[in-house]
Amino acid sequence: MIRPQGGAAADPVLRFHDLALGYDGSPALERLAGTVARGALVAVVGPNGAGKSTLFKGIAGELRPLSGAIDLCGATPRDIAIM
């Protein structure tokens, strides 16, 4: 679950709705739900194969969800910085 910091949940820039992303029908991550507040700095950490790069490919629009949805809340993938 992604939890916003500082109570800024009223102004999200990303919303994940029961999201599953993966390749060839096999999920790399499942059941992701939550929001990211506008202006938040978010770190995504985990072991190799946990789905970090897959998540970013989904946010960037390079990978379609197997189920659920990613809501950019009016933003475009170009409005989001990924380092």
N, CA, C and O atoms as a Tinker XYZ file with bonds, in Angstrom:
   332  protein
     1  N      0.845000   -1.174000    0.000000    73     2
     2  CA     0.000000    0.000000    0.000000    64     1     3
     3  C      0.886000    1.230000    0.000000    63     2     4     5
     4  O      1.830000    1.316000    0.785000    81     3
     5  N      0.601000    2.157000   -0.847000    73     3     6
     6  CA     1.312000    3.425000   -0.880000    64     5     7
     7  C      0.517000    4.408000   -0.051000    63     6     8     9
     8  O     -0.676000    4.600000   -0.288000    81     7
     9  N      1.160000    5.032000    0.915000    73     7    10
    10  CA     0.471000    5.967000    1.800000    64     9    11
    11  C      1.053000    7.355000    1.619000    63    10    12    13
    12  O      2.273000    7.512000    1.660000    81    11
    13  N      0.227000    8.358000    1.420000    73    11    14
    14  CA     0.723000    9.721000    1.276000    64    13    15
    15  C      1.265000   10.249000    2.595000    63    14    16    17
    16  O      0.816000    9.844000    3.667000    81    15
    17  N      2.216000   11.138000    2.512000    73    15    18
    18  CA     2.804000   11.778000    3.680000    64    17    19
    19  C      2.160000   13.137000    3.894000    63    18    20    21
    20  O      1.762000   13.788000    2.928000    81    19
    21  N      2.054000   13.568000    5.116000    73    19    22
    22  CA     1.635000   14.928000    5.426000    64    21    23
    23  C      0.175000   15.247000    5.187000    63    22    24    25
    24  O     -0.185000   16.423000    5.127000    81    23
    25  N     -0.674000   14.254000    5.050000    73    23    26
    26  CA    -2.102000   14.508000    4.921000    64    25    27
    27  C     -2.518000   15.137000    3.605000    63    26    28    29
    28  O     -3.593000   15.732000    3.525000    81    27
    29  N     -1.695000   15.023000    2.568000    73    27    30
    30  CA    -2.002000   15.664000    1.291000    64    29    31
    31  C     -2.810000   14.759000    0.369000    63    30    32    33
    32  O     -2.801000   14.963000   -0.845000    81    31
    33  N     -3.502000   13.774000    0.906000    73    31    34
    34  CA    -4.242000   12.822000    0.085000    64    33    35
    35  C     -5.340000   13.485000   -0.729000    63    34    36    37
    36  O     -5.813000   12.901000   -1.704000    81    35
    37  N     -5.759000   14.689000   -0.357000    73    35    38
    38  CA    -6.826000   15.370000   -1.081000    64    37    39
    39  C     -6.368000   15.838000   -2.457000    63    38    40    41
    40  O     -7.207000   16.161000   -3.298000    81    39
    41  N     -5.072000   15.882000   -2.710000    73    39    42
    42  CA    -4.543000   16.350000   -3.992000    64    41    43
    43  C     -3.595000   15.303000   -4.577000    63    42    44    45
    44  O     -2.394000   15.552000   -4.679000    81    43
    45  N     -4.117000   14.135000   -4.963000    73    43    46
    46  CA    -3.230000   13.089000   -5.475000    64    45    47
    47  C     -2.791000   13.358000   -6.910000    63    46    48    49
    48  O     -3.501000   14.007000   -7.677000    81    47
    49  N     -1.622000   12.856000   -7.256000    73    47    50
    50  CA    -1.142000   12.910000   -8.633000    64    49    51
    51  C     -1.174000   11.514000   -9.253000    63    50    52    53
    52  O     -1.196000   11.374000  -10.476000    81    51
    53  N     -1.177000   10.489000   -8.412000    73    51    54
    54  CA    -1.278000    9.102000   -8.869000    64    53    55
    55  C     -2.242000    8.337000   -7.966000    63    54    56    57
    56  O     -2.255000    8.517000   -6.748000    81    55
    57  N     -3.042000    7.487000   -8.587000    73    55    58
    58  CA    -3.901000    6.572000   -7.830000    64    57    59
    59  C     -3.753000    5.189000   -8.443000    63    58    60    61
    60  O     -3.749000    5.031000   -9.664000    81    59
    61  N     -3.635000    4.211000   -7.590000    73    59    62
    62  CA    -3.559000    2.821000   -8.032000    64    61    63
    63  C     -4.799000    2.111000   -7.506000    63    62    64    65
    64  O     -5.086000    2.151000   -6.310000    81    63
    65  N     -5.525000    1.465000   -8.398000    73    63    66
    66  CA    -6.781000    0.793000   -8.065000    64    65    67
    67  C     -6.620000   -0.704000   -8.303000    63    66    68    69
    68  O     -6.722000   -1.159000   -9.442000    81    67
    69  N     -6.370000   -1.471000   -7.253000    73    67    70
    70  CA    -6.240000   -2.928000   -7.333000    64    69    71
    71  C     -5.415000   -3.334000   -8.562000    63    70    72    73
    72  O     -5.848000   -4.155000   -9.370000    81    71
    73  N     -4.233000   -2.749000   -8.684000    73    71    74
    74  CA    -3.396000   -2.859000   -9.872000    64    73    75
    75  C     -2.596000   -4.152000   -9.906000    63    74    76    77
    76  O     -2.028000   -4.568000   -8.896000    81    75
    77  N     -2.557000   -4.776000  -11.063000    73    75    78
    78  CA    -1.673000   -5.903000  -11.333000    64    77    79
    79  C     -0.949000   -5.601000  -12.637000    63    78    80    81
    80  O     -1.581000   -5.279000  -13.643000    81    79
    81  N      0.370000   -5.704000  -12.619000    73    79    82
    82  CA     1.197000   -5.495000  -13.805000    64    81    83
    83  C      2.101000   -6.704000  -13.980000    63    82    84    85
    84  O      2.520000   -7.322000  -13.002000    81    83
    85  N      2.397000   -7.036000  -15.220000    73    83    86
    86  CA     3.284000   -8.156000  -15.473000    64    85    87
    87  C      3.510000   -8.341000  -16.960000    63    86    88    89
    88  O      3.226000   -7.457000  -17.769000    81    87
    89  N      4.021000   -9.496000  -17.296000    73    87    90
    90  CA     4.410000   -9.804000  -18.668000    64    89    91
    91  C      3.813000  -11.144000  -19.086000    63    90    92    93
    92  O      3.801000  -12.100000  -18.311000    81    91
    93  N      3.324000  -11.199000  -20.313000    73    91    94
    94  CA     2.754000  -12.425000  -20.880000    64    93    95
    95  C      1.704000  -13.043000  -19.962000    63    94    96    97
    96  O      1.626000  -14.265000  -19.828000    81    95
    97  N      0.899000  -12.190000  -19.332000    73    95    98
    98  CA    -0.171000  -12.667000  -18.473000    64    97    99
    99  C      0.258000  -13.091000  -17.076000    63    98   100   101
   100  O     -0.587000  -13.457000  -16.259000    81    99
   101  N      1.558000  -13.050000  -16.786000    73    99   102
   102  CA     2.065000  -13.419000  -15.458000    64   101   103
   103  C      2.348000  -12.159000  -14.659000    63   102   104   105
   104  O      3.177000  -11.349000  -15.075000    81   103
   105  N      1.690000  -11.967000  -13.529000    73   103   106
   106  CA     1.882000  -10.736000  -12.757000    64   105   107
   107  C      3.257000  -10.661000  -12.097000    63   106   108   109
   108  O      3.756000  -11.642000  -11.546000    81   107
   109  N      3.857000   -9.467000  -12.170000    73   107   110
   110  CA     5.093000   -9.176000  -11.442000    64   109   111
   111  C      4.761000   -8.486000  -10.123000    63   110   112   113
   112  O      5.505000   -8.597000   -9.148000    81   111
   113  N      3.625000   -7.767000  -10.103000    73   111   114
   114  CA     3.105000   -7.194000   -8.861000    64   113   115
   115  C      1.594000   -7.225000   -8.933000    63   114   116   117
   116  O      1.001000   -7.106000  -10.005000    81   115
   117  N      0.977000   -7.389000   -7.759000    73   115   118
   118  CA    -0.477000   -7.554000   -7.694000    64   117   119
   119  C     -1.060000   -6.771000   -6.528000    63   118   120   121
   120  O     -0.380000   -6.479000   -5.545000    81   119
   121  N     -2.341000   -6.441000   -6.665000    73   119   122
   122  CA    -3.149000   -5.842000   -5.601000    64   121   123
   123  C     -2.570000   -4.538000   -5.051000    63   122   124   125
   124  O     -2.687000   -4.265000   -3.857000    81   123
   125  N     -1.954000   -3.741000   -5.902000    73   123   126
   126  CA    -1.440000   -2.446000   -5.466000    64   125   127
   127  C     -2.596000   -1.452000   -5.430000    63   126   128   129
   128  O     -3.305000   -1.275000   -6.420000    81   127
   129  N     -2.777000   -0.808000   -4.283000    73   127   130
   130  CA    -3.835000    0.179000   -4.119000    64   129   131
   131  C     -3.287000    1.327000   -3.283000    63   130   132   133
   132  O     -2.543000    1.105000   -2.328000    81   131
   133  N     -3.655000    2.548000   -3.641000    73   131   134
   134  CA    -3.240000    3.698000   -2.856000    64   133   135
   135  C     -3.080000    4.932000   -3.708000    63   134   136   137
   136  O     -3.415000    4.939000   -4.892000    81   135
   137  N     -2.563000    5.976000   -3.093000    73   135   138
   138  CA    -2.374000    7.249000   -3.788000    64   137   139
   139  C     -0.991000    7.801000   -3.496000    63   138   140   141
   140  O     -0.348000    7.443000   -2.509000    81   139
   141  N     -0.556000    8.682000   -4.381000    73   139   142
   142  CA     0.667000    9.462000   -4.182000    64   141   143
   143  C      0.264000   10.925000   -4.290000    63   142   144   145
   144  O     -0.306000   11.344000   -5.297000    81   143
   145  N      0.560000   11.700000   -3.255000    73   143   146
   146  CA     0.175000   13.108000   -3.210000    64   145   147
   147  C      1.047000   13.949000   -4.141000    63   146   148   149
   148  O      2.228000   13.664000   -4.339000    81   147
   149  N      0.444000   14.978000   -4.702000    73   147   150
   150  CA     1.170000   15.923000   -5.552000    64   149   151
   151  C      2.328000   16.514000   -4.755000    63   150   152   153
   152  O      2.145000   16.955000   -3.621000    81   151
   153  N      3.515000   16.522000   -5.346000    73   151   154
   154  CA     4.706000   17.074000   -4.710000    64   153   155
   155  C      5.434000   16.116000   -3.790000    63   154   156   157
   156  O      6.491000   16.453000   -3.256000    81   155
   157  N      4.879000   14.913000   -3.593000    73   155   158
   158  CA     5.513000   13.940000   -2.698000    64   157   159
   159  C      6.778000   13.376000   -3.331000    63   158   160   161
   160  O      6.859000   13.198000   -4.546000    81   159
   161  N      7.743000   13.103000   -2.498000    73   159   162
   162  CA     8.926000   12.366000   -2.918000    64   161   163
   163  C      8.718000   10.933000   -2.459000    63   162   164   165
   164  O      8.497000   10.680000   -1.275000    81   163
   165  N      8.788000    9.996000   -3.396000    73   163   166
   166  CA     8.476000    8.604000   -3.093000    64   165   167
   167  C      9.665000    7.742000   -3.472000    63   166   168   169
   168  O     10.208000    7.875000   -4.569000    81   167
   169  N     10.069000    6.869000   -2.582000    73   167   170
   170  CA    11.108000    5.881000   -2.870000    64   169   171
   171  C     10.447000    4.519000   -3.011000    63   170   172   173
   172  O      9.632000    4.124000   -2.177000    81   171
   173  N     10.802000    3.814000   -4.061000    73   171   174
   174  CA    10.298000    2.460000   -4.266000    64   173   175
   175  C     11.490000    1.531000   -4.094000    63   174   176   177
   176  O     12.431000    1.567000   -4.887000    81   175
   177  N     11.450000    0.707000   -3.067000    73   175   178
   178  CA    12.571000   -0.182000   -2.759000    64   177   179
   179  C     12.074000   -1.613000   -2.658000    63   178   180   181
   180  O     10.907000   -1.860000   -2.351000    81   179
   181  N     12.957000   -2.535000   -2.913000    73   179   182
   182  CA    12.624000   -3.942000   -2.798000    64   181   183
   183  C     13.690000   -4.785000   -3.462000    63   182   184   185
   184  O     14.564000   -4.259000   -4.151000    81   183
   185  N     13.623000   -6.073000   -3.263000    73   183   186
   186  CA    14.622000   -6.969000   -3.849000    64   185   187
   187  C     14.463000   -7.081000   -5.362000    63   186   188   189
   188  O     13.446000   -6.674000   -5.925000    81   187
   189  N     15.478000   -7.635000   -6.004000    73   187   190
   190  CA    15.397000   -7.895000   -7.442000    64   189   191
   191  C     14.159000   -8.741000   -7.722000    63   190   192   193
   192  O     13.866000   -9.699000   -7.007000    81   191
   193  N     13.445000   -8.369000   -8.772000    73   191   194
   194  CA    12.270000   -9.130000   -9.166000    64   193   195
   195  C     10.994000   -8.784000   -8.425000    63   194   196   197
   196  O      9.978000   -9.459000   -8.590000    81   195
   197  N     11.033000   -7.730000   -7.604000    73   195   198
   198  CA     9.850000   -7.366000   -6.817000    64   197   199
   199  C      8.818000   -6.585000   -7.627000    63   198   200   201
   200  O      7.678000   -6.444000   -7.183000    81   199
   201  N      9.187000   -6.073000   -8.805000    73   199   202
   202  CA     8.248000   -5.346000   -9.646000    64   201   203
   203  C      8.469000   -3.844000   -9.695000    63   202   204   205
   204  O      7.604000   -3.119000  -10.187000    81   203
   205  N      9.594000   -3.356000   -9.205000    73   203   206
   206  CA     9.852000   -1.904000   -9.183000    64   205   207
   207  C      9.876000   -1.320000  -10.589000    63   206   208   209
   208  O      9.157000   -0.359000  -10.866000    81   207
   209  N     10.681000   -1.875000  -11.473000    73   207   210
   210  CA    10.763000   -1.369000  -12.846000    64   209   211
   211  C      9.452000   -1.577000  -13.586000    63   210   212   213
   212  O      9.059000   -0.751000  -14.409000    81   211
   213  N      8.787000   -2.666000  -13.297000    73   211   214
   214  CA     7.485000   -2.940000  -13.905000    64   213   215
   215  C      6.481000   -1.861000  -13.518000    63   214   216   217
   216  O      5.698000   -1.413000  -14.355000    81   215
   217  N      6.500000   -1.443000  -12.256000    73   215   218
   218  CA     5.614000   -0.370000  -11.803000    64   217   219
   219  C      5.886000    0.911000  -12.575000    63   218   220   221
   220  O      4.953000    1.566000  -13.041000    81   219
   221  N      7.151000    1.272000  -12.715000    73   219   222
   222  CA     7.487000    2.502000  -13.436000    64   221   223
   223  C      7.111000    2.414000  -14.912000    63   222   224   225
   224  O      6.689000    3.412000  -15.496000    81   223
   225  N      7.254000    1.254000  -15.521000    73   223   226
   226  CA     6.812000    1.074000  -16.908000    64   225   227
   227  C      5.302000    1.259000  -17.021000    63   226   228   229
   228  O      4.819000    1.800000  -18.015000    81   227
   229  N      4.558000    0.821000  -16.021000    73   227   230
   230  CA     3.109000    1.021000  -16.011000    64   229   231
   231  C      2.759000    2.493000  -15.880000    63   230   232   233
   232  O      1.886000    2.989000  -16.592000    81   231
   233  N      3.433000    3.197000  -14.974000    73   231   234
   234  CA     3.177000    4.628000  -14.785000    64   233   235
   235  C      3.502000    5.402000  -16.058000    63   234   236   237
   236  O      2.780000    6.327000  -16.427000    81   235
   237  N      4.590000    5.024000  -16.728000    73   235   238
   238  CA     5.013000    5.713000  -17.947000    64   237   239
   239  C      4.155000    5.347000  -19.154000    63   238   240   241
   240  O      4.315000    5.932000  -20.225000    81   239
   241  N      3.251000    4.391000  -18.995000    73   239   242
   242  CA     2.381000    3.995000  -20.102000    64   241   243
   243  C      3.014000    2.997000  -21.043000    63   242   244   245
   244  O      2.457000    2.723000  -22.107000    81   243
   245  N      4.174000    2.437000  -20.682000    73   243   246
   246  CA     4.847000    1.459000  -21.530000    64   245   247
   247  C      4.299000    0.051000  -21.346000    63   246   248   249
   248  O      4.544000   -0.834000  -22.166000    81   247
   249  N      3.551000   -0.149000  -20.253000    73   247   250
   250  CA     3.025000   -1.466000  -19.939000    64   249   251
   251  C      1.573000   -1.317000  -19.493000    63   250   252   253
   252  O      1.270000   -0.508000  -18.616000    81   251
   253  N      0.687000   -2.087000  -20.090000    73   251   254
   254  CA    -0.728000   -2.024000  -19.730000    64   253   255
   255  C     -1.006000   -2.925000  -18.537000    63   254   256   257
   256  O     -0.425000   -4.005000  -18.429000    81   255
   257  N     -1.885000   -2.494000  -17.643000    73   255   258
   258  CA    -2.230000   -3.320000  -16.491000    64   257   259
   259  C     -2.877000   -4.642000  -16.901000    63   258   260   261
   260  O     -3.652000   -4.700000  -17.855000    81   259
   261  N     -2.544000   -5.696000  -16.166000    73   259   262
   262  CA    -3.237000   -6.970000  -16.348000    64   261   263
   263  C     -4.631000   -6.869000  -15.761000    63   262   264   265
   264  O     -5.578000   -7.469000  -16.269000    81   263
   265  N     -4.750000   -6.095000  -14.672000    73   263   266
   266  CA    -6.043000   -5.787000  -14.078000    64   265   267
   267  C     -5.892000   -4.514000  -13.265000    63   266   268   269
   268  O     -4.777000   -4.066000  -13.000000    81   267
   269  N     -7.009000   -3.938000  -12.872000    73   267   270
   270  CA    -6.972000   -2.691000  -12.125000    64   269   271
   271  C     -6.602000   -1.527000  -13.017000    63   270   272   273
   272  O     -6.694000   -1.614000  -14.242000    81   271
   273  N     -6.178000   -0.427000  -12.391000    73   271   274
   274  CA    -5.914000    0.779000  -13.167000    64   273   275
   275  C     -4.903000    1.683000  -12.464000    63   274   276   277
   276  O     -4.738000    1.653000  -11.245000    81   275
   277  N     -4.239000    2.483000  -13.287000    73   275   278
   278  CA    -3.384000    3.575000  -12.819000    64   277   279
   279  C     -4.057000    4.861000  -13.274000    63   278   280   281
   280  O     -4.294000    5.047000  -14.467000    81   279
   281  N     -4.362000    5.736000  -12.350000    73   279   282
   282  CA    -4.989000    7.022000  -12.645000    64   281   283
   283  C     -3.941000    8.104000  -12.427000    63   282   284   285
   284  O     -3.459000    8.291000  -11.310000    81   283
   285  N     -3.588000    8.816000  -13.495000    73   283   286
   286  CA    -2.600000    9.892000  -13.399000    64   285   287
   287  C     -3.229000   11.213000  -12.969000    63   286   288   289
   288  O     -2.548000   12.238000  -12.926000    81   287
   289  N     -4.502000   11.199000  -12.655000    73   287   290
   290  CA    -5.206000   12.368000  -12.101000    64   289   291
   291  C     -5.006000   13.625000  -12.939000    63   290   292   293
   292  O     -4.756000   14.703000  -12.401000    81   291
   293  N     -5.115000   13.482000  -14.251000    73   291   294
   294  CA    -4.987000   14.617000  -15.146000    64   293   295
   295  C     -3.574000   14.879000  -15.618000    63   294   296   297
   296  O     -3.377000   15.678000  -16.533000    81   295
   297  N     -2.599000   14.245000  -15.034000    73   295   298
   298  CA    -1.208000   14.412000  -15.463000    64   297   299
   299  C     -0.954000   13.498000  -16.670000    63   298   300   301
   300  O     -1.776000   12.641000  -16.994000    81   299
   301  N      0.166000   13.689000  -17.312000    73   299   302
   302  CA     0.612000   12.797000  -18.356000    64   301   303
   303  C      1.890000   12.124000  -17.868000    63   302   304   305
   304  O      2.517000   12.616000  -16.930000    81   303
   305  N      2.286000   11.023000  -18.475000    73   303   306
   306  CA     3.547000   10.387000  -18.059000    64   305   307
   307  C      4.737000   11.360000  -18.104000    63   306   308   309
   308  O      5.685000   11.203000  -17.335000    81   307
   309  N      4.700000   12.348000  -18.983000    73   307   310
   310  CA     5.802000   13.310000  -19.079000    64   309   311
   311  C      5.848000   14.275000  -17.891000    63   310   312   313
   312  O      6.856000   14.952000  -17.688000    81   311
   313  N      4.773000   14.347000  -17.106000    73   311   314
   314  CA     4.736000   15.213000  -15.926000    64   313   315
   315  C      5.372000   14.565000  -14.703000    63   314   316   317
   316  O      5.526000   15.219000  -13.672000    81   315
   317  N      5.744000   13.294000  -14.798000    73   315   318
   318  CA     6.260000   12.538000  -13.661000    64   317   319
   319  C      7.739000   12.266000  -13.868000    63   318   320   321
   320  O      8.131000   11.723000  -14.902000    81   319
   321  N      8.559000   12.634000  -12.904000    73   319   322
   322  CA     9.997000   12.394000  -12.966000    64   321   323
   323  C     10.329000   11.059000  -12.307000    63   322   324   325
   324  O      9.909000   10.785000  -11.183000    81   323
   325  N     11.080000   10.245000  -13.015000    73   323   326
   326  CA    11.529000    8.961000  -12.484000    64   325   327
   327  C     13.046000    8.921000  -12.621000    63   326   328   329
   328  O     13.594000    9.092000  -13.710000    81   327
   329  N     13.713000    8.689000  -11.483000    73   327   330
   330  CA    15.186000    8.657000  -11.498000    64   329   331
   331  C     15.661000    7.284000  -11.094000    63   330   332
   332  O     16.866000    7.039000  -11.041000    81   331
